[in-house]
Amino acid sequence: MPYQAIDGRYERASRLGHSGAVVRALADRASFYVPAEHVADLAWLAPKIRGADALGCPTPEDRLSGIIGVDGSLMVVPVRDGIPSVRYGYAQAAAIWLDIDAMEDQREERFVDPVALSRAVNSALVSFDFPVAGAYARAGVSIQQSWRECIDRLFRTKKIEVNRLDQSLAQLLFLLHGRPGAPAANLAVACPAPDCRRSTPVGLEGGSCSQCNATLYPTDVLRIHEEVVEDDTNEAALSRLMQVVELLVTVGLVTLLWEQARDTLLRHTLFITDGPLAVYGPPAKLRGRALSYFQHMTASVTGGKLHLCGIEKTGTMVDYAASLARHDALKPGEVLVVDAEVIKAVTNTDNPIAYGSETYWGRKFVYRAVDGRVVVLTVVPSKGAPYDDHGGQPDPDAYPSLGAILDVVNRTGSSMYRDGLIPVALAHAKAAYPIGVGTDVLRLAARHKLGLGSTTPPSR
């Protein structure tokens, strides 16, 4: 290395310093198929491309004037040197409100007023933490039981408090299983005992299994504890939990506007989640609940439109969309309809009809904004399922809110990251944990909560 130490010798490279380059070199020599690298013949895509103008551009009176963006972040940290199996998990979900009109007014100014921009953005945050591996809620319980108790406690105590919204995560979970304005009275919970599995209706306060009398929590309906194992960091399970919290935050905020301003503010607000409108893993049954809930709400809104979408920044569809843009197959202002044929090309599957039917409650579209940005978004249909065993609804006509959503994409481009959107960037900035010092602070906090840190100051 061309760096000279104090003793005059040159610095030696780390033994692992070139591992990344070596792995990439081996990958370049390997033979495998990447759909995003095979987009040369694109004539078959032409019938699937629509101009955004054909989707129904909003009139000046119907243009959206506000955005609520939701994003989450998590971090699992080792608590103490010498006990690497003990891990503590932190997660948080943030929601931001962006006044599009105020933001666009600043575009016309020669010098941007930071105070005006600050007033155009409001935010709220819900955070939670608990031991995820190697430490337990109490003595004498398994790691799965510890997670069950921690999640139940979290959903009872954590509230979404924004304006006049003051509901716990548990209350929002029951609301999602009901209809707007009419939460479910109980949830059908499968007993977690391996030799039972009897389904029992459980209310907000919990209950007991009707067969084995085991304690049941309403949050058992999420089944997140089924992914928890002893010898792992359990970061994947924490990610599932954060995904559910993000959905419940969205449910609470949309419901707040539906109850108080459904014919005014709600009609002119776009709700954006960072990531697709999907639920993965054991909680995936919430997909159907979310779709039913928001479609019932759509039917009660004047004009029959609820503007709700998810934005993907990574994944195979994003890579494929970027390749299409590089080959000019998708020009600025055009939308790609992602039907079964496109899904087959992107995912390299022989059964594209089954794609998304168990996880997605929104349908994917690829849009190239007028400034050249490429955005992969998922949108909720006004009726029916976006994906099902018959291919779902790929046609944009099933998504009456799509035109107004694409108009917002054109108006809120961000240079903070590739193909970025300002509301997504703001929500991420609010939710993200800082690298470095932030990790150290979380580790110290975890030590204190687990009682592993020193309780007396060191002697001088």
N, C-alpha and C positions, 0 to 999 in steps of 0.2 A: 504494500500500500504506500502511496506517495506522502505519508505523514511521518515525520521524524520525531521520535520520543526525546526526552531530556537526555538520556544516556547516549544519544547519537544513532541508535538503531532505528530502522524503519518498522512501522507498525505492521504486525502480521494480521492477515484476514482471519476472521472467525472460522472455525471448522464448518459451521453451518451457514456461513455468510453467502455462499453461492448456491445453496440448496434450491432456492426459488428459481434461479436461472436454469439449473440442471433439470428440474421437473418440467419447466416450460419447454426446454429443448427436447426432452423425451416425448412430451405430448405432441410437439410439432411433427415428430417422426412417426408417431403412432397412427394407425389407420382406424378411423371411426367416422360416423356420419353425424354432421351437425346441420339441422335444417336451415338455420340462419345463414349458412355459407353456401347453400344451394338454391339460389333464387334467380337463376339466369333466365329461365323461360317463364315469363310472367303474363303471357297473353291470356291465360285462363282466369286471371284475377280481374280483368277488365269489367266483366258484367257485375262484379261484386263491389265496385267502387261507385260511390255516390257523391255528388257535390253537396256541401253543407247547406247551400241555399235551398236545395230541394227538400230538406228536412223540416222546413218551416222556421224561418228566422223570426225571432220575437219582434213585435211592434215596439216603438219607443215606450208605450205605456206598460208593456208586459216584460220589459227587460229586467233582469234580476239586479237588485241594488245592494244586496248583502250576502255574505258567505259565512257559514259556520264550518270550520275545519276541525277535524278530530284526528289525533295521532297518539300513539303510545310508545313507550320505551321501557326497556328492562335491563337489569344488570344483576348477575350472580357473582358474588365476590367470596374468595377464601377468607376466613375469619382470622386465622392465626397460624403463624409459622410453626411447623411441627405437627399440625392437625389438618392436613390438606383435605380430608374428607368432609370437614365441616364447612358448609356453604350457606350463605345468607342471601336471600333474593329481594331485590327492590324492583318495583314496577310503578309506572304512573301513566295516566292518560290525560292529555291536555285538550282543551277546546278553545278555539279563538274565534272572535267575531271580527270580520273585516268589512268596513263600509266601502264598497266599490266606488261609489260616487265621490267620496272624499279623496280616495286614492287617485282617481282619474283627474280630479281637479288639480292635484299636485303635478301631474304630467305636463300641464299647460304652463306651469310656472318656470321662470328661468332658474330660480334657486328653490330647491325643495325645502319646505318648512318641516323640520323633524317633529315639532310639537303637533302640527296638524296630522302628520302621519301616525303619531303615537295615539292621538285621539280617535283615529280611524280604526284602531285595533284594540279589542278588549280580550282578556283571556281568563280561563279558570282551569284548575288542576285538581285531580284526585290521585293520591299516591297511597301505596301500601307496601308492607314488607313483612316477611316472616322467614324462619329457617326452612330451607328447602332440601338439605341433605346433611346427614351426619349429626343433626340436632333435632330435637323433638319438642312438641308443644308441652309435654309433661312426661313424667316417667311412666314406663310400663305400656307404651303404645307403639305400634308399628309406624313406619314412615307414611304409609297410606292413611292410617287413622289420624296421624298428626296433621297431614294436609287437609283432611276432611274437616277437622275442628278449626284449623286456621282459616279456611275458606268460609266456613259458616260464620265465624266471628267477624271476618272482614266484611261480609255482605250485610251483617246486621248493624255494624258500627259506622261504616263508611257511607257518607251521603253525598249526593250531587246537589250542591247548593249554589244555584245561579238565579239571580233575580228572585222570583217567587217560586222557583222549583226547590223543594226541600224533601227529597226522597232518598231512602237508603237503596243500596244496590239490590238488596233482597226484594224490596217493593217494586223496583223496576223489572226484576226478573219475573215476578208474578204478573206485572203489567204486560210484558212481552208475550206471556203465555195466554193472555186474554185478548181483549180488543181495546182500541183507544177509548179511554174513559171508563173501562170495565175490566179491571184486572181479574185474573183467574182466582178462584177461591182456594184451590189446592193444586199441587203438582203430583203427577204419578211418578213415584220414585221407586227404582228397583233396589231391593235390599243388597248391600254390598257383601254380605256374608256369602262365601263361595258355595256353601251347601244349601243356600236358600234361593236368592234372586227373585223372591216374590215382589210383585209391584203393589205399592200401597199409596193411597192418596195422603199427601202431607201438606199441612197448612204452613203459614208464615212462621209459626213458633216451633215447627218440627213435629215429630211424632215417633211412633214405634212400629216395627214391622208386624203385620197382622199374623204372621206365621211363627217367627222365631223371637219376636219381641225385642229385636236389636234397635238401637237408637238410630233414627233417620233424620237427616237434615234436608231442607228443601234444595240446598245447593248440590246435593248428591245427584240431582237430575243432570248436572253438567258432566259427571263421570270423569272429571279431570284426575282424580286420585288413581284411576286405573292405569295411567301412564307413569305414575311415580314408582321408582325402584330404589333399592338401598344403595347400590354402588354406582351412582351417577350424580351429576350436578343437577339433574332435573330441570335444566333450563328450558327444554321443550315444553314441559308441563306448565311452567310459569308463563311461557309464551301463549299457550292456549288460554290461560286465565286472563292475561292481559287483553287478548283478542275479544273475550267475552265482555270485559269491562268496557272496552271501546264501543262495542255494540250497545251496551246498556246506557252509556253516556249519550250516544246518538239518539236512542229511544227517548231518553228523558228530555233532551233539548228539542227534538222535533215535536214531542207531545206538548211541551210547554207552549210553543207557538201555536200549535193546533188548538189548544184550549183557550188561548187568550187573544189570538189575532189570526185565525185561520183564513179569513177573507182579505186580509191586508198584508201584514208582514210576512206571513208564511208563504204566500203566493209569490213573493219577490225575494225569497232567500234560497240559496243553494247550500245543501249540506254535503260536505266532502269528507270522506275518510281516506286516510293514507293507507293504501293497499286495496285489494279487490273487495267487493261486497260478497264475502264468503266466510264460512266457518269451517275450520279443519279439525280433524282429530275427534276424540270422544264427544265434544260438545256440538258436533255437526248437525244434530237434529234441530238446533236453534235456527238453522237456515230456513226451514219451512215456517217456523214461528215468525221470523223477521219478515219474510215475504208476505205472509198473510196479514200481519199487523199493519205494515205500511200500505198495502193495497186497500185495506179497509179504510185507512185514513185518506188515501187518495180519492176514494169514492165519495167522501163527505166534503171535499174541498171544492169550492166554486171553480169551474173550469176543468176539473178532473186531472190536475197536474200537481205532483209532488216532486220537487227537484232534489234528487238524492243520487249521489254517484260515488264511486271509489276510483282512486288513481293509483296505478301500478308503476313503480319506478324500476323494478327488476323482474327477471323471469324470462322464460323462453319466448313468450309473446312479445315482450318489450324488445328483445334482441332481434326477433324476426321483423318487427315493425321498423326498427332502425335500418335493417338491411334493405327493406322495401324503399325507404326514403333515400338511401344512398344510390339505389338504382333508378330513382325517379319514377318508380311504379306508382307511388302515392304522392300526388302533388299538393302544394299548399291549398287548404280549403276543401280537401277531399276526405271522405270517410270510407273505411274498409268494413264491409259487412262480414263478420266472422261466423260463417256458416260451417256445416260439418266438413266440407271439402277443405276449407282453410284450416280448421282444427286438425284434420288428418295430416296436412302438410307440416304444421308447426310442431305437433306433438309426436309425429311419426307412429301413430297408432292405427290399428286395423279396426277399431271400434270407436270412431269419433262421436257417435250419437250418445254414448254413455258419459261423455265429458261433462263435468260440472253438475250433473243431476243430483249428486248427494252433498254438494258443498256450496255451490253458488246461489245467491239470491238476487244476483244482477247479471246482465249479459255483457260480454266483452264487445267493445268497438275500438277500432284503431283510427285515430284522427291526426291529420297533419295540419297544424294551425297555420294561419296566414303568414306568420313570421318564420315558418319552417320547423317549429318544434313538433316532435312526434309524441303523442300521448295515447296510452292505453287506458281506457276507462271502462268501468262496469256501471250499467244503468238498470234501474228497477222497471219492469214492465207494469203498465197500469192494470193488466189482468193476466191471469195464467202464469205459468212457470217459464223462467228464462231458458232453462235447460230441462229436458226430461228424456224418457226412453224413446221418444219419437223425434228427437232433434230440437225440441224447444221452439223458441221464437227468435230467429235471427233477423227478421225483417225490421228495419227502423220504425215502421208504422206502428208497431206495438209499444213504442217508447215515445209518447207525445212530449215528454220533457227534454228530449235529446237536443233539439235545436237551440233551446235557451241555454243548456249546459255548454254546448260547443261555443256559443257566443261568449260565455264567461271565460272559457279556456283562451279564447283569442284576446280577451281584455286583461288577463292577469298573468301574463308571461313573466317568468323570473330568470335572471342570469346567475342566480346563486348556485345552481347546479344544472346539469344537462337536462334539457327538455322540462324545465321546472315550472311550477306554478306558485305564485306568491302565497296563497292561503295554505298550501301544503308545507311550504318552507317555513312559514310562521308557526304552524302547529308543531312541526318537528323541532324547531328551535326551542319552543316552550317545553316540550316533553322530554327532549334528549338529555341524557346524563353526560356531564363533561368528562373527557378522557383525562387521565393522569391524576391531578389533584382531587377531582371528583371521586375517583375510585378509592383513593386513600381515605377520604372523609367517610364514604359509605362503609369501608372496612372498619374504621374506628367506631362508627355508630353500631355496627353489627356486634363487635366485641362487647360493647357496653350492654346491649340488649340481651346477649347470651350469658353475660356475667363472666366473660373470659378475660376481660382486661384487668389491669391493676386498679384496685380501689383506693390506694394511697399513693401520694406523689413520691417519686424517687428521691432518695436522700442525696444531699449534695456532698 
